[in-house]
Amino acid sequence: MLSSKNSTLPEIIDGLPNISGWEAEVISVVNHDAPVFLPSTNIRLEDVNATFAIALHFHQPTIPAGSGGELISNLQYMFEHPHEGDNHNAAPFADCYSRMGDFIPELVNQGCNPRVMLDYSGNLLWGLRQMGRNDILDNLKRITCNPTYQPYVEWLGTMWGHAVVPSTPIPDIKLHILAWQQHFAAIFGWEALARVKGFSPPEMHLPNHPDTLFAFVKALKECGYRWLLVQEHSVETIDGQSLTHKHLPHRLMARNSQGETISITALIKTQGSDTKLVGQMQPYYEAKTLSKQQLGTNLIPPIVSQIGDGENGGVMMNEFPNAFKQAWWDMLNNGGGKSHVVGVCGTEYLELIEATGCQSEDFPQCQPVGQHQIWQRVNLDNYQPEAVENAIQELKQINPNFHVDGASWTNHISWVKGYDNVLSPMYELSSLFHQKFDNLLINSANKSITKKSEYRQALLHNLLLQTSCFRYWGQGNWTDYAGEIYRRGHDLLSMN
């Protein structure tokens, strides 16, 4: 599978992260059906009553705030301006980015059977290298590439620039996904990339517009992903109800306005956005209250899935290390860490239940919240894009709260309302980018254009402008950062 991809990729090219130029190689490496965890897992499902999976999400935006206006990591800015806001947390944050590289070997060497899933934005990975924090990246390489520790760790793919999917221009969704995969391969190698089969959407933000969702799922599958993590309250059953089997894998159904359908496996992240859930290892203690459940003709251990920021908040920074270790020690003392209640990685769990005979067709189906109301108003025997749009507009008139902006773990925050001064330039820059390059790329003779500095510079600014942080903190410095990135991107794309 990887014989022709054994050469290492450059991680930094002309001072920029390697986010384009090897698209065909990435697609070749990630599109395979070989089991990832099954050959090495030490878990036997017949010995297990219930499972849990935790993921840690890490992100720092890239901002034009270097001493000369250079693009730097917000983490670097925090170190350089320690007396602003909560910037005194820079060193603890950096420690959080690295410490799993210490915790996993420590626990394994104690005889424990730990598991963790890691989600790092492309911005953060690049920023760590820009800052010369090779110590952090080397610590992560230890648990990513060393066969002794790798079976205990799963990396989740994500959008390179931490863009929330529902308001990302549709043509850019796949660009973010591919950019992250290529950048990850440049840091950790092709073999490590081939193992990345689960996807973590930034802010757990799931599109509920039929065409955006379809494009998202299609891009995920084309880029070799087998499953994604979704927030419990961002989905509904096919008949519009709340989920009743949230501890079982689901089949996320996507249907576009043309009537095409596609699906992908979803693991359900339960409850809300409180990082204490992971910080205090709540998924483990919840799993201890569960027992095997029926899935198709099989009786399988359920899974409690949870993700939280890996660095934000006092609980995560200070309480999590002891809580994390205590949970694995507890499991070691109650079944040797391999029976009763155990931790798993998402892909490991899915491969284990598949080996018992479970198939995705057995999974309960779900769809993004609000879609049931749309499809009730569309003639499913005669799809027309206009009919879907009419249904959406009709629903907005009937219910002012109805929207197709997607749903996430932060539903008290809109990523759209009040941000026209970021969104309009964002969509304009994307449009300029595609006007300049799409026709060139249609001609196969021009495929190498994605290796050129001109393309990579433009792509970088396009992806950076879509970073969610510019639409999270309100108007002010963050929207100004977006304006500056737009200006630079526009200048790049205006050059002949």
C-alpha positions in Angstrom: 0.0 0.0 0.0 2.8 2.4 0.9 5.7 1.1 -1.1 5.8 4.0 -3.5 5.2 6.5 -0.7 8.2 5.7 1.5 10.0 9.0 0.8 9.5 11.6 3.5 7.7 14.8 2.8 9.2 18.2 3.6 7.2 19.7 6.4 8.0 23.3 5.7 8.4 24.7 2.2 9.5 28.3 1.7 8.5 29.0 5.3 5.0 27.6 4.8 3.4 24.4 6.1 3.3 21.7 3.5 -0.5 21.7 2.8 -0.6 21.1 -1.0 1.2 19.4 -3.9 0.9 15.7 -2.9 -2.8 15.3 -3.1 -2.7 12.1 -5.3 -0.2 10.5 -2.9 -2.4 11.3 0.1 -5.5 9.8 -1.6 -3.6 6.7 -2.5 -2.3 6.2 1.1 -5.6 6.8 2.9 -7.9 4.8 0.7 -7.5 1.3 2.0 -9.7 -1.2 3.9 -6.9 -2.8 5.9 -7.6 -3.0 9.6 -5.7 -0.5 11.7 -6.1 -1.6 15.3 -7.4 -5.2 14.9 -3.9 -6.8 14.4 -2.6 -5.2 17.6 -5.5 -4.8 20.0 -5.3 -6.6 23.3 -9.1 -6.3 23.9 -11.5 -9.2 23.4 -15.1 -8.1 23.2 -16.4 -11.2 24.9 -14.6 -10.1 28.1 -16.1 -6.6 28.0 -19.4 -5.2 29.3 -19.0 -1.6 28.1 -16.4 0.8 26.6 -15.6 4.4 26.5 -13.5 6.6 24.2 -12.1 10.1 25.0 -10.7 12.6 22.6 -8.6 15.7 23.4 -9.0 18.6 21.0 -6.2 21.1 20.7 -6.1 24.3 18.7 -4.3 27.7 18.5 -5.2 30.1 15.6 -2.6 31.6 13.3 -2.7 35.4 13.5 -0.9 38.3 11.6 0.6 39.6 14.9 4.4 39.0 14.7 6.7 41.8 15.5 6.6 42.8 11.8 3.1 41.6 11.2 4.2 38.0 10.3 1.8 35.1 10.6 2.5 33.5 14.0 0.7 31.2 16.3 -1.5 32.8 18.9 0.5 30.6 21.4 3.6 32.5 20.4 1.8 35.8 20.9 0.7 34.6 24.4 4.3 33.9 25.3 5.4 37.3 24.0 2.6 39.3 25.7 2.2 37.5 29.1 0.3 40.3 30.8 -2.7 40.5 28.4 -5.8 38.6 29.3 -5.1 35.0 30.2 -1.8 34.9 28.3 -0.1 33.8 31.5 -1.5 30.3 30.5 0.9 30.0 27.6 3.4 27.7 29.4 0.7 25.5 30.9 -1.0 25.3 27.4 2.3 24.2 25.8 2.7 21.5 28.5 -0.8 20.3 27.7 0.1 19.9 24.0 3.0 17.7 25.0 2.0 15.7 28.1 0.1 12.9 26.5 3.5 11.8 25.1 4.6 11.3 28.7 1.3 9.9 30.2 0.8 7.1 27.7 4.3 5.5 28.1 4.2 6.0 31.9 0.8 4.1 32.1 1.8 1.4 29.7 5.0 0.7 31.6 2.9 0.4 34.8 0.9 -2.4 33.2 -2.2 -0.2 32.4 -4.1 -0.4 29.1 -4.8 3.3 28.3 -6.4 4.8 25.3 -6.7 8.4 24.0 -7.7 10.0 20.7 -5.9 13.2 19.7 -7.2 16.1 17.5 -4.7 18.9 16.7 -5.6 21.6 14.2 -3.2 22.3 11.4 -2.8 25.8 12.7 -1.5 24.5 16.0 0.9 21.9 14.4 2.4 24.6 12.2 2.6 27.0 15.0 4.5 24.6 17.3 7.1 24.1 14.5 7.3 27.9 13.9 8.0 28.4 17.6 10.8 25.8 17.5 8.9 23.6 19.9 10.3 20.5 18.4 10.2 19.0 21.9 6.4 18.9 21.8 6.3 17.4 18.3 8.9 14.8 19.2 7.0 13.8 22.3 3.9 13.3 20.1 5.9 11.3 17.6 6.9 9.0 20.3 3.3 7.8 20.9 2.4 8.1 17.2 5.2 6.2 15.6 6.7 3.9 18.3 5.1 0.5 17.9 5.3 0.1 21.7 2.9 3.0 22.3 1.1 3.6 19.0 -1.7 0.9 19.7 -2.9 3.0 22.6 -3.3 6.3 20.6 -5.5 7.3 17.7 -5.2 10.5 15.8 -8.4 12.1 14.4 -8.3 14.1 11.3 -9.9 17.6 11.2 -10.2 20.7 9.1 -6.6 22.1 8.7 -7.6 25.7 9.5 -10.2 24.9 12.2 -13.0 26.0 10.0 -16.6 25.2 11.1 -18.0 23.1 8.3 -21.5 24.5 7.8 -20.3 28.0 6.9 -17.2 26.9 5.0 -17.5 27.4 1.3 -18.3 24.0 -0.1 -15.3 23.8 -2.5 -13.0 24.4 0.4 -14.2 21.6 2.7 -12.1 19.0 0.9 -9.1 21.4 0.7 -9.0 21.6 4.5 -9.3 17.9 4.9 -6.5 17.1 2.4 -4.3 19.9 3.7 -4.5 18.4 7.2 -3.7 14.9 6.0 -0.7 16.1 3.9 0.7 18.2 6.8 0.2 15.3 9.2 2.0 13.0 6.9 4.9 15.5 6.6 5.3 15.5 10.4 4.5 11.9 11.4 5.0 9.9 8.1 2.8 8.1 5.6 2.4 5.0 7.8 0.9 7.2 10.6 -1.4 8.9 8.1 -2.7 5.5 6.8 -4.0 4.9 10.4 -6.1 8.1 10.6 -9.6 6.8 10.0 -11.8 9.0 12.3 -12.7 12.7 11.9 -13.3 15.4 14.4 -15.2 18.4 13.1 -14.1 21.7 14.6 -16.5 22.7 17.4 -18.4 19.5 16.7 -20.2 21.6 14.1 -22.3 19.5 11.7 -24.0 20.9 8.6 -27.7 20.5 8.4 -28.2 22.0 5.0 -28.6 18.9 2.7 -26.1 20.0 0.1 -23.4 21.1 2.5 -23.8 17.9 4.5 -23.7 15.7 1.4 -20.5 17.5 0.2 -18.9 17.1 3.6 -19.6 13.3 3.9 -18.6 12.8 0.3 -15.3 14.6 0.9 -14.7 12.6 4.1 -15.2 9.3 2.3 -13.1 10.3 -0.7 -10.3 11.1 1.8 -10.4 7.7 3.3 -12.3 8.4 6.5 -14.5 5.7 8.0 -16.3 7.6 10.7 -16.7 10.9 12.4 -17.6 12.2 15.8 -21.0 14.0 16.1 -22.6 15.9 19.0 -25.7 14.2 20.3 -27.9 17.3 20.0 -26.8 18.0 16.4 -28.6 14.9 15.0 -32.0 13.3 15.1 -33.5 10.0 14.1 -34.9 9.8 10.5 -38.4 10.6 11.8 -37.1 13.7 13.7 -36.9 12.3 17.2 -34.0 12.5 19.7 -31.6 9.6 19.7 -32.6 6.7 21.9 -29.4 4.6 21.3 -26.7 7.2 21.8 -24.2 4.6 23.1 -24.3 2.7 19.8 -22.6 3.7 16.6 -25.0 5.3 14.1 -25.2 5.6 10.4 -25.3 9.3 9.4 -27.4 9.6 6.3 -26.8 12.5 3.9 -29.2 13.3 1.0 -28.7 16.3 -1.2 -31.2 18.4 -3.1 -30.6 16.2 -6.3 -31.8 13.1 -4.4 -28.3 11.5 -4.1 -27.6 9.7 -0.9 -24.4 8.8 1.0 -23.7 7.7 4.5 -20.9 7.4 7.0 -20.5 5.9 10.5 -20.9 8.3 13.4 -19.9 7.9 17.0 -22.1 10.0 19.2 -20.5 12.5 21.5 -22.9 12.7 24.4 -24.0 15.7 26.5 -22.8 19.3 26.1 -19.5 21.2 25.8 -18.3 21.0 29.4 -14.7 20.1 29.4 -15.1 18.7 32.9 -16.7 15.6 31.3 -13.3 14.6 29.9 -11.3 16.4 32.6 -12.8 14.2 35.3 -13.0 11.1 33.1 -16.8 11.0 33.3 -17.1 8.7 30.2 -15.4 5.9 32.2 -17.7 6.3 35.2 -20.8 6.4 32.9 -19.6 3.3 31.0 -19.5 1.5 34.4 -23.3 1.9 34.6 -23.9 0.3 31.2 -24.2 -3.3 29.9 -24.2 -5.0 26.5 -26.8 -3.9 24.0 -28.4 -5.4 21.0 -27.1 -4.4 17.6 -28.6 -6.3 14.7 -28.2 -10.0 15.7 -25.2 -9.3 18.0 -24.9 -8.3 21.6 -22.1 -5.8 21.9 -20.6 -3.5 24.5 -21.9 0.0 24.2 -19.5 3.0 23.8 -19.5 6.3 25.7 -17.8 8.8 23.4 -16.6 12.2 24.6 -14.3 15.0 23.4 -13.1 18.1 25.2 -10.5 20.8 24.8 -7.2 19.3 26.0 -5.9 22.6 27.5 -8.6 25.0 28.3 -9.8 25.6 31.9 -8.4 24.8 35.3 -9.9 21.3 35.4 -8.2 20.3 32.2 -4.9 21.9 33.1 -4.7 20.8 36.7 -7.2 18.0 37.5 -7.1 16.0 34.4 -3.7 14.3 34.8 -4.5 12.7 38.1 -8.1 11.8 37.0 -6.8 10.3 33.7 -4.2 8.1 35.5 -6.5 7.2 38.4 -9.1 5.8 35.9 -6.6 3.5 34.2 -5.2 2.3 37.6 -8.8 1.6 38.6 -9.3 -0.5 35.5 -6.0 -2.3 36.0 -7.3 -3.3 39.5 -10.7 -4.4 38.2 -10.1 -6.8 35.3 -6.5 -6.1 34.4 -7.6 -3.2 32.1 -8.8 -5.6 29.5 -12.2 -6.8 30.8 -15.4 -5.5 32.3 -15.2 -1.7 31.4 -12.3 -0.7 29.1 -11.1 2.3 27.1 -10.9 2.0 23.4 -10.1 4.1 20.4 -12.9 4.8 18.0 -11.5 2.8 15.0 -10.5 0.0 17.3 -14.0 -0.3 18.7 -15.6 -0.3 15.2 -13.1 -2.9 14.0 -13.8 -5.1 17.0 -17.6 -5.1 16.6 -17.2 -5.6 12.8 -15.2 -8.7 13.6 -18.1 -10.1 15.5 -20.4 -9.7 12.5 -21.8 -6.2 12.9 -22.2 -4.2 9.8 -23.0 -0.5 9.2 -26.4 -1.5 7.9 -27.2 -2.7 11.4 -26.5 0.7 12.9 -29.4 2.9 13.8 -29.7 5.8 11.3 -29.5 9.5 12.1 -29.5 12.7 10.2 -28.7 16.4 11.1 -31.2 18.1 13.3 -34.0 19.8 11.4 -33.8 17.7 8.2 -36.9 15.7 8.9 -38.9 18.9 8.6 -37.2 19.7 5.3 -37.9 16.2 3.8 -41.5 16.3 4.9 -42.0 19.2 2.5 -40.2 17.7 -0.5 -41.6 15.2 -3.0 -39.1 12.4 -2.6 -40.1 10.8 -5.9 -39.2 14.0 -7.8 -36.2 15.8 -6.3 -35.7 19.4 -7.4 -33.1 21.7 -5.8 -35.7 24.5 -5.9 -38.1 22.3 -3.8 -35.5 21.9 -1.1 -34.8 25.6 -1.0 -38.5 26.4 -0.9 -39.0 24.0 2.0 -36.2 25.7 3.9 -37.6 29.2 3.3 -41.1 28.0 4.3 -39.8 26.6 7.5 -37.9 29.8 8.3 -41.2 31.7 7.9 -43.2 29.3 10.1 -40.4 29.1 12.8 -38.0 32.0 13.2 -35.7 29.7 15.1 -35.3 27.3 12.2 -32.0 27.6 10.3 -29.6 25.6 8.2 -26.5 27.1 9.9 -25.7 23.7 11.4 -25.6 22.6 15.0 -22.6 22.2 17.4 -21.7 21.9 21.0 -21.9 25.7 21.4 -25.4 26.3 20.3 -25.6 29.5 22.4 -23.1 31.0 19.9 -23.7 31.7 16.2 -20.9 31.4 13.8 -22.9 33.4 11.3 -25.0 36.1 12.9 -23.2 39.4 13.3 -20.2 38.4 11.3 -20.9 39.7 7.8 -17.6 41.7 8.0 -15.8 38.4 8.2 -18.0 36.1 6.2 -18.4 38.3 3.1 -14.6 38.7 2.6 -14.2 35.0 3.5 -16.5 33.9 0.7 -15.1 36.5 -1.7 -11.5 35.3 -1.1 -12.6 31.7 -1.6 -14.3 32.7 -4.9 -11.2 34.5 -6.1 -9.1 31.5 -5.2 -11.2 29.1 -7.2 -11.6 31.5 -10.1 -7.8 31.6 -10.4 -6.9 28.0 -10.0 -9.9 25.7 -10.7 -9.7 25.9 -14.5 -6.0 25.4 -14.4 -6.4 22.3 -12.4 -8.9 20.8 -14.8 -6.1 20.2 -17.2 -4.1 17.2 -15.8 -0.9 18.7 -17.2 -1.3 21.5 -14.6 -1.6 19.2 -11.6 1.9 20.2 -10.4 0.5 23.7 -9.9 -0.4 22.8 -6.3 3.3 22.3 -5.6 4.0 25.9 -6.5 4.6 28.6 -3.9 2.0 30.9 -5.5 -0.7 28.3 -5.0 0.4 27.3 -1.5 0.5 30.9 -0.4 -3.0 31.6 -1.7 -4.4 28.4 -0.3 -2.9 29.1 3.1 -4.6 32.5 3.3 -7.9 31.1 2.1 -7.9 28.4 4.7 -6.6 30.7 7.5 -9.4 33.2 6.9 -11.9 30.5 7.6 -10.5 29.8 11.1 -13.4 29.8 13.6 -11.7 32.0 16.1 -12.3 35.1 13.9 -16.1 34.5 14.5 -16.0 33.5 18.2 -14.6 36.3 20.3 -16.9 39.1 18.9 -15.9 42.2 17.0 -12.4 43.8 17.7 -8.9 42.4 17.4 -10.1 39.0 16.1 -12.2 40.4 13.2 -9.3 42.8 12.5 -7.0 39.8 12.2 -9.4 38.4 9.7 -9.5 41.6 7.7 -5.7 41.6 7.4 -5.5 38.0 6.3 -8.2 38.8 3.7 -6.2 41.8 2.4 -3.0 39.8 2.0 -4.9 36.9 0.4 -6.6 39.3 -2.0 -3.3 40.9 -2.9 -1.8 37.4 -3.6 -4.7 36.4 -5.9 -4.7 39.8 -7.7 -1.1 39.2 -8.8 -0.7 38.0 -12.4 
